[in-house]
Amino acid sequence: MNSLIFQAIIQGLTEFFPVSSSGHLLLLQTITKMKGIDNLFIDTFLHSATFLVIIIYYIKDIINIIKNIIAHPFDFSNNNTRLGWLIIVGSIPTMIIGLFIEKYFKFVFSTANILFITWSITAIFLIYSDRIKGLSKGIFDINWKNALIIGLVQGIAIFPGISRSGSTIVAGLFLGIERKDAARFSFLLGLPAMAGAILLELKDVSSISFSMNYLLIFIITFISGFVGLLLLIRLLKNARFKYFGIYLIVLILLMVLI
């Protein structure tokens, strides 16, 4: 149970910190000798808590998008309608990549060796991202090409060690989107992908015995996730992603020594 509580705290914080929550969970599960399909179920269950955090934090955006798409479904001059369609378009590459590699999920999530490569890639982009200048685009200035590129990056971030939040936010920065709005679009875009992952995992729930322990770790993940999101938004203002990159490099070195 102590291991599950630790996983809950790690998931809550690292879902929003650009260091890959799935990578941290995989490493922890490897160290604690937790193996098998249950790992993927636990990952998905914990992600459902951080999924709820995003919905609550961005509830106004979500309501505005839904209301305007219903009222003005094809009025692309309407900012919220257009934003809703950009999220849908950006989700397409993620969905295609996710469905393509679904059958390899168990293999990918079974070994921590992949983290040497994926965390290195994430670290390089995080360290470089603080140097990006000329950020002028707001969330309503994002175009269709931007949405597809960020969606493609999100699809690649399915692999543990590639931070979904980190990679999509950095992609937004490369495209000239302001830091706060890059994060805003990243998390709104992440909602369909997270919902899809949770639904895919539901097919295996019947074979797993549910207990009150899961409710406890859900609550712990939710609280730590909210703290993590608030901290990330604050850190974004000062362009401090490089420290997360340095953290990942230190983590990789520790893995080598261990």
Secondary structure, 3 states (H helix, E strand, C coil): CHHHHHHHHHHHHHCCCCCCHHHHHHHHHHHCCCCCHHHHHHHHHHHHHHHHHHHHHCHHHHHHHHHHHHHCCCCCCCHHHHHHHHHHHHHHHHHHHHHHHHHHHHHHCCCHHHHHHHHHHHHHHHHHHCCCCCCCECHHHCCHHHHHHHHHHHHHCCCCCCCHHHHHHHHHHHCCECHHHHHHHHHHHHHHHHHHHHHHHHHHHHHCCCCHHHHHHHHHHHHHHHHHHHHHHHHHCCCCCHHHHHHHHHHHHHHHHC
